Amino acid sequence: MESFRTGQAMESPREVVEYQELYEAAQVKALPVHESSAAIARYMKDYEDAED
């Protein structure tokens, strides 16, 4: 597994588990796809409205 922080291969099982836990925590907090795309669309609309 490659570290996204350093770009170097991780050989320590402990580091691999740590990154796996971080990834799983991010997945739990992530919005479902339809909610995420709706949030992006709202942001883009607000951004475009602010330019006018």
N, C-alpha and C positions, 0 to 999 in steps of 0.2 A: 504494500500500500504506500502511496506517495503522500507526503504531507502537503496540504494546500498552503500552509504557512511558509515553508522553506523550499518546497518543490523537490525535496530529497526523499529517498526511500526510507520508510520507517521499518526497522527490524525488531523493535521491542514490542512484544505482545501487549504490554501495558499501554504503550502509546496507541496501538491499533484500537484497543478497547476504549480508550479515552476519546478518540475521534469518533468511534462508532456511537458512543453515548451522546456526544455533542450533536451528531447528525440526527439521531433519533429524537433528541429534545427539540431540535429545530423542526422536524417533521410534525411533532405533536402540536406545536404552536402555529404552524403554517395554515393559511386559509385553504379551504377547498378550491379547486380550479375555477369553478364558476364564480365564487365570491372574489377570488383574486383578480380575475379578468374584469369583473364589475367594478372593483375598487380602482383598477388602473384606468378604466374607461371614465370613471367619475373624475379622477385626477386630471386626465387629459382634457376633459371638457372644462373643468375649472381653470386649468392653465390657459386654454384657448380663450375663455371668457375674460380672463384677467388681461390678456394682450389687447383686447378691443377697447 
